[in-house]
């Protein structure tokens, strides 16, 4: 914890140097912690910018709105339809770059219109270990990543969030719904809606960490150890299968490796 606190002090110094800051705020673990830290350091010189998109579940939007209101943080919204961005729906390996470039261009424009010339986002030190083409887009747009710069990893952010009394300290990890579709398989509004409904159903059943990967008409469920153990109950499996069929999936499978971030990247050969 001492190391995390040392990095937290570095983060606060980085935020203080900004003077004022617009934070790309999704309501997730990382961006909530970053926004709270920025509010503590900069006070009213902080703006939360939240995207409204098919790629993000409505529950995340509701939670982001609630947090900003509870903490008296000014919040604005940008509408993003990634499916209309050239190349995105085809789902190439650099899909995240295409998305981030378009989305953060809008966030920057919206922030500047409010007088905020510095934009920050919540990627952390762990993100550098995975294939994240979106980080290149952030660098090209000069978007700051204070958590990465301070060297804060996910586990440290959770611990510091708990220290600050943030309800997100043990919130499940989240990534945009497009990451549930294999590279090369076309992304559609229908698929995103199916994934959103399926994951929300599992969360409502009590599953904590879960992903529903969409392989055409097949749903591949990734979940943590607790969720895997729950799947041994036939009544629960039947309930999940029935609901997934209603949503539009023909087949429903359980990934025996369980939940892991970036599982779709396992199909890529990185040079």
C-alpha positions in Angstrom: 0.0 0.0 0.0 2.9 2.4 0.7 3.9 2.1 -3.0 0.4 2.8 -4.1 0.2 5.9 -1.9 3.5 7.1 -3.3 2.1 6.8 -6.8 -1.1 8.5 -5.7 1.0 11.5 -4.6 2.6 11.5 -8.0 -0.8 11.4 -9.7 -2.0 14.4 -7.6 1.1 16.4 -8.6 0.5 15.6 -12.3 -3.2 16.7 -12.0 -2.2 19.9 -10.2 0.2 20.8 -13.0 -2.8 20.7 -15.5 -4.5 23.7 -13.9 -7.8 22.6 -15.2 -8.8 19.2 -16.8 -11.5 17.5 -18.8 -11.8 13.8 -17.9 -13.2 11.2 -20.4 -15.5 9.6 -17.9 -17.2 6.2 -18.5 -18.1 5.4 -14.9 -15.6 2.5 -14.7 -13.1 1.7 -12.0 -10.2 3.7 -13.6 -12.0 6.8 -14.9 -14.0 7.1 -11.7 -10.9 7.1 -9.6 -9.2 9.6 -11.9 -12.2 11.9 -11.9 -12.4 11.8 -8.1 -8.7 12.5 -7.8 -9.0 15.4 -10.2 -12.0 16.8 -8.4 -10.0 16.6 -5.1 -7.0 18.4 -6.5 -8.6 20.9 -9.0 -12.0 21.5 -7.5 -14.4 23.1 -9.9 -11.7 23.3 -12.6 -12.7 19.7 -13.6 -15.1 18.7 -16.4 -16.5 15.1 -16.9 -17.1 14.2 -20.5 -19.2 11.1 -21.0 -19.8 9.4 -24.3 -23.2 8.0 -25.3 -22.8 5.1 -27.7 -24.1 1.7 -28.8 -20.8 0.3 -27.6 -21.5 1.1 -24.0 -24.3 -0.3 -21.9 -27.0 2.0 -20.5 -26.2 0.8 -16.9 -22.7 2.4 -17.3 -24.2 5.7 -18.5 -26.6 5.8 -15.6 -23.9 5.1 -13.1 -21.6 7.8 -14.6 -24.4 10.4 -14.4 -25.2 9.5 -10.8 -21.5 9.7 -9.7 -21.0 13.2 -11.3 -24.2 14.5 -9.6 -23.2 13.0 -6.2 -19.8 14.7 -6.4 -21.0 18.0 -7.8 -18.9 17.6 -11.0 -20.0 19.4 -14.2 -20.7 16.8 -16.8 -21.3 17.0 -20.5 -22.1 14.3 -23.1 -21.0 13.5 -26.6 -22.9 11.3 -28.9 -20.8 8.8 -30.8 -22.0 6.3 -33.5 -18.9 4.2 -34.2 -20.8 2.1 -36.7 -20.9 5.2 -39.0 -17.1 5.7 -38.8 -15.3 4.4 -41.9 -13.6 1.0 -41.2 -15.0 0.4 -37.7 -17.9 -2.0 -38.5 -15.5 -4.2 -40.5 -13.8 -4.9 -37.2 -10.1 -4.9 -38.2 -7.3 -5.5 -35.7 -6.9 -1.7 -35.3 -10.6 -1.2 -34.6 -9.8 0.4 -31.2 -7.5 2.9 -32.9 -10.3 3.9 -35.3 -12.8 4.2 -32.5 -10.6 6.2 -30.1 -9.5 8.6 -32.8 -13.1 9.5 -33.7 -14.4 9.5 -30.1 -11.6 11.5 -28.5 -11.7 14.0 -31.4 -15.3 14.7 -30.3 -14.4 14.8 -26.6 -11.5 17.3 -27.2 -13.8 19.5 -29.3 -16.5 19.5 -26.6 -14.0 20.2 -23.8 -12.4 23.0 -25.7 -15.8 24.6 -26.3 -16.2 24.7 -22.5 -12.7 26.3 -22.0 -10.8 23.1 -21.1 -7.7 22.6 -23.2 -6.3 19.5 -21.5 -8.1 16.1 -21.8 -7.2 13.0 -19.8 -8.4 9.4 -19.8 -8.2 6.5 -17.5 -5.9 3.8 -19.0 -3.6 2.3 -16.3 -0.1 0.8 -16.2 -1.5 -2.7 -16.9 -2.9 -1.6 -20.2 0.7 -1.4 -21.7 1.0 -5.2 -21.4 -1.8 -5.9 -23.8 -2.5 -5.1 -27.5 -4.1 -1.7 -27.2 -4.0 0.1 -30.6 -6.2 2.8 -29.1 -3.3 4.1 -27.1 -1.7 5.3 -30.3 -4.7 7.4 -31.1 -4.5 8.9 -27.7 -0.9 9.8 -28.2 -1.6 11.3 -31.6 -4.3 13.5 -30.1 -2.2 14.5 -27.1 -4.6 13.1 -24.6 -3.1 12.6 -21.2 -3.1 9.3 -19.3 -2.2 10.3 -15.7 -2.8 6.9 -14.2 -0.3 5.3 -16.6 2.1 8.2 -16.1 2.0 7.7 -12.4 2.6 4.0 -12.8 -0.7 3.0 -11.2 -1.8 -0.6 -11.9 -5.4 -1.9 -11.6 -5.0 -3.5 -8.2 -3.5 -0.3 -6.8 -6.3 1.8 -8.2 -8.9 -0.6 -6.6 -7.1 -0.3 -3.3 -6.9 3.5 -3.4 -10.5 3.7 -4.6 -11.5 1.7 -1.5 -9.4 4.1 0.7 -11.3 7.0 -0.9 -14.7 5.4 -0.2 -15.5 4.9 -3.9 -18.2 2.3 -4.6 -16.3 1.3 -7.8 -13.4 -0.2 -5.9 -14.7 -3.7 -6.4 -16.7 -3.1 -9.6 -16.3 -5.6 -12.4 -13.9 -4.6 -15.2 -15.5 -3.3 -18.3 -14.6 -2.8 -21.9 -16.6 -1.5 -24.8 -19.1 -4.1 -26.3 -17.3 -4.2 -29.6 -14.5 -6.1 -27.9 -16.9 -9.1 -27.7 -16.9 -9.6 -31.5 -14.0 -11.5 -33.1 -11.7 -9.4 -35.4 -12.9 -9.7 -39.0 -16.5 -10.4 -38.1 -18.8 -7.4 -38.9 -20.0 -5.4 -35.9 -23.7 -4.5 -36.1 -26.2 -2.7 -33.8 -28.1 -6.0 -33.4 -25.0 -7.8 -32.2 -24.1 -5.0 -29.7 -27.7 -5.1 -28.4 -27.7 -8.9 -28.0 -24.4 -8.8 -26.1 -25.6 -6.0 -23.9 -28.8 -7.8 -23.0 -27.0 -11.1 -22.4 -24.4 -9.6 -20.1 -27.0 -7.6 -18.2 -29.0 -10.8 -17.7 -26.0 -12.5 -16.2 -25.2 -9.6 -14.0 -28.8 -9.5 -12.7 -28.4 -13.2 -11.9 -25.5 -12.3 -9.6 -22.5 -13.0 -11.8 -19.7 -10.6 -11.0 -17.0 -10.7 -13.7 -18.4 -11.8 -17.0 -18.1 -11.4 -20.8 -20.4 -12.6 -23.5 -18.3 -13.1 -26.7 -20.4 -13.1 -29.8 -19.3 -15.6 -32.5 -22.0 -15.3 -35.1 -25.0 -17.0 -33.5 -22.9 -18.5 -30.7 -22.5 -16.9 -27.3 -19.2 -17.8 -25.5 -19.5 -16.9 -21.8 -16.3 -16.0 -19.9 -16.7 -15.7 -16.2 -14.6 -15.8 -13.0 -14.1 -18.9 -10.7 -17.3 -18.2 -8.7 -19.3 -17.9 -11.9 -17.8 -21.1 -13.3 -18.8 -23.0 -10.2 -22.4 -21.6 -10.4 -22.7 -23.0 -13.9 -22.7 -26.5 -12.4 -26.3 -26.0 -11.4 -28.5 -27.3 -14.2 -31.5 -25.0 -13.3 -29.3 -22.0 -13.7 -27.8 -23.2 -17.0 -31.3 -23.9 -18.4 -32.4 -20.4 -17.4 -29.4 -18.8 -19.1 -29.8 -20.9 -22.2 -33.5 -20.1 -22.5 -32.9 -16.3 -22.1 -30.0 -16.3 -24.5 -32.2 -18.0 -27.1 -34.8 -15.3 -26.6 -32.2 -12.6 -27.1 -31.2 -14.2 -30.4 -28.3 -16.6 -29.9 -28.7 -20.1 -31.3 -25.9 -21.7 -29.3 -24.6 -20.9 -25.8 -21.2 -22.1 -24.6 -19.0 -21.7 -21.5 -15.3 -20.9 -22.0 -13.4 -23.3 -19.8 -10.4 -20.9 -19.4 -12.8 -18.4 -17.8 -12.7 -14.6 -17.8 -9.6 -12.8 -19.0 -9.1 -9.4 -20.6 -8.4 -9.2 -24.3 -9.2 -12.8 -25.1 -10.0 -11.8 -28.7 -6.4 -10.8 -29.1 -5.4 -14.4 -28.7 -6.2 -14.8 -32.4 -3.6 -12.2 -33.4 0.0 -12.8 -34.2 1.9 -9.7 -33.0 5.2 -8.9 -34.7 
